[in-house]
Amino acid sequence: MKSFYPSWFFIPAVVMYVVFFAIPTFASFYFSLTRWSLFDSQFIGLGNFVQFFQDPQLWNGFIHTFEYGFATSAAKVVLGFALAVILTGPILARGYLRAIIFFPVLISTIGVGIMFKSLLDPFHGMVNAVLGFLHLPQPGWFTDPALALGTIAAVDIWKGVGIATLIFMAGIVAIPNEYFEAARMDGASSWAILRTITIPLSRPAMATVIILSLIGGLRSFDLIWATTGGGPGFTSDVIASVIYKQYQAGFYGLSTAGNVVLFVVVTAIMVPLSSFLNRKTVEL
């Protein structure tokens, strides 16, 4: 009886998992095979998927999704680690600087999008006003097709680098201080300590940052929608925004099929990547 009793504590978690993940997931797979509305549905097999992959904007969205996801993820890993190394060292106002870097994480993504859309407005934004005062070019950050997606990625990095820094800081602080002391006694330089101790022993934190940031980048939608809505034209569309536009147009089965495609793509990338990173961590 004693061994059976603790199993009751799993029931709330199992119920929540089934209600909020398992049932919606299986329902999405089913509805992706139908042409449905709020009142009825018609089974059409793989018709939605065929139509989805014939959408000329889909491949554009795929390319943008991978560019955006890998670029933002790489930047968060590099900047997050560099900031963590600095903020765990003996610097002035360390606590204050930590708070400043982490603060953007606390702002809602939609709020960040609205704020930067105002700041980077080509005609009335503060950034272009300063550039104009300095007699520098005043680009259309969100209205120039060549700049829109890159600008959104930069805003995403600004917002997300704080959580990456926090994870790296936790990993660095967890490294036994004896390793650093022994290296200094042996005359190791700061660069040697970073290369032989800090980086290798931070790999578990690095794996976490890579996985979380890449999943977030590949599923990104709200910041893009709040700033450009996928425009100008289709130049900043990602898979998620293409799916949402199909939903807005009333193609519910088609948009559900798109969600399934996105789920499969993210899973197909993240499962082997997670296995690879964890294997590397264990071997260390």
C-alpha positions in Angstrom: 0.0 0.0 0.0 2.9 2.4 0.8 4.5 1.8 -2.6 1.1 2.4 -4.3 0.1 5.5 -2.5 2.7 8.0 -4.0 1.4 7.0 -7.5 -1.8 9.0 -6.8 0.3 12.2 -7.0 0.9 11.6 -10.7 -2.8 11.7 -11.5 -3.1 15.6 -11.7 0.0 15.8 -13.9 -1.3 13.0 -16.2 -4.7 14.6 -16.5 -3.2 17.9 -17.4 -0.9 16.3 -19.9 -3.8 14.4 -21.6 -6.2 17.4 -21.6 -3.7 20.1 -22.7 -1.3 18.2 -24.9 -2.3 14.7 -25.9 -6.0 15.4 -26.9 -5.2 18.7 -28.8 -2.3 16.9 -30.6 -4.4 14.0 -31.8 -7.3 16.3 -32.6 -4.9 18.4 -34.8 -3.7 15.4 -36.6 -7.3 14.3 -37.3 -8.6 17.7 -38.3 -5.6 18.2 -40.7 -7.1 15.3 -42.7 -10.5 17.0 -43.0 -12.2 20.1 -44.5 -13.9 21.4 -41.4 -15.8 24.4 -40.0 -17.4 25.0 -36.6 -20.4 22.9 -37.6 -19.3 20.0 -39.7 -16.2 18.3 -41.2 -15.5 16.3 -44.3 -12.7 13.7 -44.5 -10.3 14.5 -47.4 -7.2 12.5 -46.5 -4.0 14.2 -47.4 -5.7 16.8 -49.5 -4.8 19.6 -47.1 -1.1 18.7 -47.1 -1.0 18.6 -50.9 -2.6 22.0 -51.1 -0.4 23.3 -48.3 2.8 22.3 -50.1 1.6 23.8 -53.3 1.4 27.3 -51.6 4.1 29.4 -53.3 4.7 31.3 -50.0 5.2 28.1 -48.0 8.8 27.6 -49.3 9.5 31.2 -48.7 8.3 30.8 -45.2 10.4 27.7 -44.7 13.6 29.5 -45.7 12.8 32.5 -43.5 12.0 30.2 -40.6 15.3 28.4 -40.8 17.3 31.6 -41.3 15.6 33.3 -38.4 15.7 30.3 -36.1 19.4 29.4 -36.6 20.6 33.0 -36.7 18.8 34.0 -33.4 19.8 30.8 -31.7 23.5 31.2 -32.6 23.5 34.8 -31.5 21.9 34.0 -28.2 24.4 31.2 -27.5 27.4 33.4 -28.3 26.3 36.6 -26.7 24.7 34.8 -23.7 27.9 32.9 -23.0 30.1 36.0 -23.4 27.9 38.0 -21.1 27.7 35.2 -18.5 31.5 35.0 -18.4 31.7 38.8 -17.8 28.9 38.8 -15.3 30.4 36.0 -13.2 33.7 37.7 -13.0 34.9 40.5 -10.7 33.3 43.5 -12.3 31.8 46.7 -10.8 28.0 46.9 -10.4 27.6 43.2 -11.3 24.2 42.8 -9.8 22.9 46.0 -11.5 24.2 44.8 -14.9 22.6 41.4 -14.4 19.2 43.0 -13.8 19.6 45.2 -16.9 20.4 42.3 -19.2 17.6 40.1 -17.8 14.9 42.8 -17.7 13.8 42.4 -21.4 12.8 38.8 -20.7 10.1 40.1 -18.3 8.4 42.2 -21.0 5.7 40.5 -23.1 6.7 39.7 -26.7 3.8 41.7 -28.1 4.8 44.7 -25.9 8.4 44.5 -27.2 7.1 44.4 -30.8 4.9 47.4 -30.3 7.7 49.3 -28.5 10.2 48.7 -31.3 7.7 49.3 -34.0 7.3 52.8 -32.5 11.1 53.4 -31.9 12.0 52.2 -35.4 9.2 54.0 -37.3 10.9 55.4 -40.4 9.1 58.8 -40.1 8.4 59.4 -36.4 10.7 56.9 -34.6 13.3 58.0 -32.1 16.1 56.0 -33.7 15.7 57.6 -37.1 15.3 61.0 -35.5 18.7 60.6 -33.9 20.2 59.3 -37.2 18.8 62.3 -39.0 20.3 64.6 -36.4 23.7 63.0 -37.1 23.1 63.3 -40.9 23.2 59.5 -41.3 20.9 57.4 -43.5 17.4 56.7 -42.0 16.4 53.2 -43.2 12.9 51.7 -43.1 13.7 49.1 -40.5 10.4 47.3 -40.8 9.4 48.6 -44.2 12.5 47.8 -46.2 12.2 44.2 -47.6 16.0 43.8 -47.2 16.0 44.8 -43.5 12.7 43.7 -42.1 13.5 40.1 -41.1 17.0 41.0 -39.8 15.6 43.8 -37.7 13.1 41.5 -36.1 15.8 38.9 -35.4 17.9 41.7 -33.7 14.9 42.6 -31.5 14.4 38.9 -30.7 18.0 38.5 -29.7 17.8 41.6 -27.5 14.7 40.2 -25.7 16.0 36.6 -25.4 19.7 36.9 -24.6 18.9 37.6 -20.9 17.5 34.1 -20.3 20.5 32.5 -22.2 22.8 34.6 -20.0 21.1 33.4 -16.9 21.3 29.7 -17.9 25.0 30.1 -18.7 25.7 31.9 -15.4 24.1 29.0 -13.5 26.3 26.6 -15.4 29.5 28.6 -14.8 28.7 29.1 -11.1 28.2 25.4 -10.7 31.8 24.7 -11.8 33.8 23.8 -8.6 36.1 26.8 -7.8 39.0 24.4 -7.1 39.4 23.9 -10.8 40.0 27.6 -11.4 42.3 27.9 -8.4 44.4 24.9 -9.5 44.7 26.3 -13.0 45.8 29.7 -11.7 48.4 28.1 -9.5 49.8 26.3 -12.6 50.1 29.7 -14.3 47.2 29.3 -16.8 46.1 32.4 -18.5 42.5 33.7 -18.5 42.1 32.5 -22.1 43.5 29.0 -21.2 41.1 28.8 -18.2 38.2 29.8 -20.5 39.1 27.3 -23.2 40.0 24.3 -21.0 37.7 24.6 -18.0 34.8 27.1 -18.5 33.7 26.1 -22.0 33.9 22.3 -21.6 32.2 22.3 -18.2 29.5 24.7 -19.5 28.3 22.2 -22.2 25.2 21.1 -20.3 24.1 24.8 -20.0 25.0 25.3 -23.7 22.9 22.3 -24.8 19.9 23.8 -22.9 20.3 27.2 -24.4 20.7 25.8 -28.0 17.6 23.6 -27.7 15.4 26.3 -26.1 16.5 29.1 -28.4 16.2 27.0 -31.5 12.7 25.8 -30.6 11.7 29.3 -29.9 13.2 30.6 -33.2 11.6 27.9 -35.4 8.2 28.5 -33.8 8.5 32.3 -33.7 5.3 34.2 -34.6 4.1 36.8 -32.1 7.1 39.2 -32.5 6.9 39.0 -36.3 3.2 39.6 -36.3 3.4 42.5 -33.9 6.0 44.3 -36.0 5.5 43.5 -39.7 2.6 41.0 -40.0 4.9 39.1 -42.3 5.5 42.0 -44.6 6.4 44.1 -46.4 4.8 41.8 -48.9 5.9 38.3 -47.8 9.5 39.2 -47.0 9.3 38.4 -43.3 6.8 35.6 -43.4 7.7 32.4 -41.5 5.8 29.1 -41.4 3.7 30.2 -38.4 2.6 33.5 -40.0 1.7 31.6 -43.3 -0.4 29.2 -41.2 -2.1 32.1 -39.4 -2.9 33.9 -42.7 -4.6 30.7 -44.0 -6.6 30.5 -40.8 -7.7 34.2 -41.2 -8.8 33.3 -44.8 -11.1 30.6 -43.4 -9.0 27.6 -44.5 -9.2 25.9 -41.1 -8.2 22.4 -42.2 -5.4 23.8 -44.3 -4.0 25.8 -41.3 -4.3 22.8 -39.1 -2.3 20.8 -41.6 0.3 23.6 -41.5 0.5 23.2 -37.7 1.1 19.5 -38.1 3.9 20.2 -40.6 5.5 22.7 -38.2 5.2 20.2 -35.3 6.9 17.5 -37.4 9.6 19.8 -38.7 10.5 21.1 -35.2 10.4 17.5 -33.8 12.5 16.1 -36.6 15.2 18.7 -35.9 15.1 18.8 -32.1 15.0 15.1 -31.3 18.3 14.2 -33.0 19.9 17.5 -32.0 19.0 17.0 -28.4 20.3 13.4 -28.5 23.6 14.6 -30.0 24.1 17.4 -27.5 23.2 15.2 -24.5 25.6 12.5 -25.8 28.4 15.0 -26.0 27.6 16.2 -22.5 27.8 12.7 -21.1 31.0 11.9 -22.9 32.6 14.9 -21.3 
